[in-house]
Amino acid sequence: MKRVRQLDASFRLTTGGVRTLAVALVATILTACGGSTDAPSGPATATSPEGNYTISTINGKAVPMAIFSDTGGYKLEVLTGSLGVQTGGKYTVITNYRQTIAGIISTYSDSSGGNWLRNGTSVAFTDGSDGSQVQAAWSNTGTLTLQVSASPVISIVYALKK
């Protein structure tokens, strides 16, 4: 159970502020953005990470994706996730989960938000409730990639909604 709690704490931004295992869960898309994501031809390039994103992959696989399971019948899956990176340095994240405990399935949604700050191609997200921080690699072609410090490390790619 301790490993699951550590995973939840490490997943705070990407899953939307998981508070406890029972309440812990996040997913859809958020709020406003600045700038256009439309391009006349070829891939769009942006000058800021502002925009609305959805989870594209977790560890290279499309969602829904199990992020934890054990032999005791517990499984936690990410169904969908959204990240809104707003003008003015604010963000919101929502993630939807499916949790299975001894064959009983429950779905949860969790959200959080806070502040973001870009330094080159790195974006630091700071949770507004507890001050925890997650770093993301930003690509001006429309992705934010987070490496969540769990064991093993979980790589989550958010893609800019078109």
N, C-alpha and C positions, 0 to 999 in steps of 0.2 A: 504494500500500500504506500510505503514511503517513496518508492520509485515513481509511482503514479503521481503523487503530490509534487515531486520534483519536476516531473514532466509538465504538469499543469503550470507550475510557477514559471518555468522556462518558456512556456508557450504563451505568456501573458499578452503580448502585443498581437501575435499572429492569430491567436484564438479569441482575442477580444477581452482580455482581463479575466481569465479564469480565476475565480475566487476560491472555490472549494470543489472537490470532486463532484459533489452532488449538484451544485449550481453551475459548475464550471463549463460553460460552453458557448461557442461563438459562430456568426455567419451571414451575411448578404451584402449588399453594397450600401454605401453611405452617401455622403453628402458632396456638396458642390466642388467645383474645381475652377481653374482658370485656364484660359487658352483653348484652342481647338485641337482636336485629335484627328481632324480630317486632313488628308494630304491629296494634292492633285494627282500625283503619281508616285509610285515607290513607297517605301516605308516612311511613316511620319517620324519626324524628329522633334523633340521638345527641348525647351531651355530650362524647364523646372519639372520636378516630379508631381506637381499638382494634378489631380484628376481622380477619377473613380476606377478602382481596380477590383478584379475578382481573382480568387485562387485559380491558377492555371494547373499547377502540379505540386505534389508533395513527394519529395524524393524521386522525382522524374515520372511519377504516375499521376494520372488524372484522378480528380475526386469523383465519387466518394473514395476515401482512402483510410484504412485503419492505421492509426498512429500508435496504438498500444493494444496488446492483447497478452493474456497469460493462460496457463493451462488450467486455472481455476474457473474458467468460464467468463472472465471479464474481457470486454473489448470496447475500445473507444475509437470511433470513426469521425473524420471530418467530412461532412456532407457538402457544404458550400462555405465560402468565406468572401467577405468584401472589405475593402480598405478605401476610405475616402481621405485624400490628402488635400486639404483646403488651403486657399490663399490665406495668408496671415499666420501660418505656422501651426495650425491645428489639424488633428487627424481624428478619425473615428474608425473603429474596426468592429465588424460583426461576424460571428462564426456560428454555423449550425452544426450540431453533433448528433450522433446516434450512439447511445451507450447500451451495452448488453451486459447484464449481470445475471448469471445463472439462468440464461434463457429468457429473461424478461428484458424487453426492449423499450427504451425511453428515448425521446428526442429532446434536445435542449438547444437554446440559443443564448449566446452571451455577447455582451458588447462592452467596449471601453473606448477611451479616447485620451487625448493629451496633446502634447506639443511635438513638432518635428523640426529638425534643423539639418540643412544640407551642407556638406563640405565636399566639394568636387562631385564625385560619383557615389559618395557615401551619405546615407540619410540616417540620422539618429532619431528614434521614436522614444519619447519619454512618457510613461503612463501617468496620467493626471491624478490617479488615486494613491499610488504607492511609490512613484518616482523611479520604478524599474525602467531599464533602458534596453532596447534592442536595436542593433545596427542592420541596415539593409544596403545592398549594392543596387544602385539605380542605373538603368540604361535609358538613354534618351530616345530609344526606339519603343519604350513602353513597358518595361518590366521593373519590378522591385523584387529582389531575391533576399530572403532572410535565412540565416543559418541559426537555428534555435539550438542552444546548448543543452541538449538532452543527451541521454546515452542510449542509443547512438544519436549523433547529430541529425537533426531534421532540417531539410532544405525545402523552403516554401517559396514558390514563384507566384507573384501576383502580376497579372497582365492588365494593362490599361484597357478599359472598355471602349470600344469604338462607337 
